[in-house]
Amino acid sequence: MSSRTAVGIVLDTNVLQAVELAAEGDRLVLRQAVCEPLPDGTFVDGELANAGAVADAVRRVFRVHRLPRRNVSVALGGRLTMARVIEVAEAGEAEAEQMLQDRIARYAIYEGREVLWRAAPLEAAGTNQRAYLSAAVPQNHVRALLPALQRAGLHVAHLEPYDLAIARSMAASAGEDGAPTVLLALHDGSADFLILKDGRPVLVRSTEAGTSDIAQRPQAVEDLLVEAKRSVDFCRTRFAGVKPRFRLSAGAGLSGESASLLARLQRELDGIEADALPPWPDVEAPKAGADIAGQVWAAIGAAMVGLGRGEAGVLLNLVPPDWVETENLQKRLMGVVASVALTVLASIGVVMLIRLAAGDTLKQAEAASTEIATNTSTVQAVSELRRQAAEAAAQVRLWQEIRAVVRPYDWAAGLDAIVNQIPEGVRVQQVNYIRGNLRIIGEAQSADLLHQLVQRLGRLPCLEEASLERLVRAPAPGSRFPVYTIACRFREPAPRPTPETKP
């Protein structure tokens, strides 16, 4: 049976999880499930500190387990990743967006931080209230993580918080069962409570008590029990007549601390079914065992986006809109680099072939002269050898001409240096390269950004000159920004000094 596959990755404070999920008709089958610890120091106090370590771990997992590199989505954990259901007063779109931004900025974990956030409306929360599902991650996390994964060979199409991904997989697993569910997602340094009804988040709360706090501070268990009872009471009030249920997700599996917490929950949540998340219902043996499948709910939820199975919940993609354009620009520039590199390599290859061929042919010519002198009886052989000698002389001349043209320019490093200087707010639409001259064409939000870019390029050691060749401040209809053309000329390296000959 034909199937479509997708890969979901979870990056939490101490663990990397990856799954390969397949859609076979109406079934979702978990083909592979991987769970590996991340190196110490990858996350520090819930903040991503070493994106390179994440990229190395992801590269190793994909290589060892031969996971496909298409349809890759990421669920990001950690104390600084946020998912909330926020209620604001009924207002216009602009006013509601400002109120949401103010509410997100008020959370203590984001004081003094720049964040990337998205919000989508949910069902009305009341007469004069409007509910929004919101998600946010620190901007520096995304700026470090996406390029690192790209260098590992992965194009990330979707990025969202851990909690939204696990909610999606729970909704798909629940099927037609619409009972409200309280999910406790337990992380190393934090915990999140999600209340789900019909596969959609109704309420999201967070606490700073995680598994590490449970092991070190007994009061953390009491705090989690209080929040669990509040969430159950909310379900009983909001959904009268429907009995809620409680599920615990411990990320990398139930440890001693999380198992003892579950036992307390089962004793103190009176009349409520409380249990750990079960293994994913469809596991294809022997590639993935049920013991691992029980740990990767969030990764499965992330992979559902690549299979178009996100319709049960609201999708909030935290990949910046300009990231795709940036990737396409880098691909185009790398195409230019590749074409230039191939041209140089081809020229070098031709030179080497000519040198080798010339050397071999000259040796043949010397042998031919000897043979002509000793044996002149075969006219046809003499004519052929003379022809080979003439071709050898022509090839030597050709090699000398090519050698005078080919010079050791470092095109790849130069173009990469230029790309790294392009700031936000400057869009590149076209790149032309001819004989050491590069012309960049596009549009920018302001002329000041272009002048700053030209100054940066002028300081690059690989460029002899960079200038703003054209600037149209009042562009044609349909274009909102000034149109520019920047011309760059690569610097020709100084000739290598020839060694002095000793008398």
PyMOL commands that set and color helices and strands:
alter all, ss='L'
color gray80, all
select helices_A, chain A and resi 51-65+93-106+108-110+139-151+162-174+211-216+218-238+256-268+290-293+297-306+321-374+379-405+411-420+447-458
alter helices_A, ss='H'
color red, helices_A
select strands_A, chain A and resi 4-11+15-24+27-37+43-44+47-48+72-76+82-89+115-121+129-138+156-161+181-186+191-197+200-207+245-249+273-276+426-434+437-444+463-472+483-490
alter strands_A, ss='S'
color yellow, strands_A
deselect
rebuild
show_as cartoon
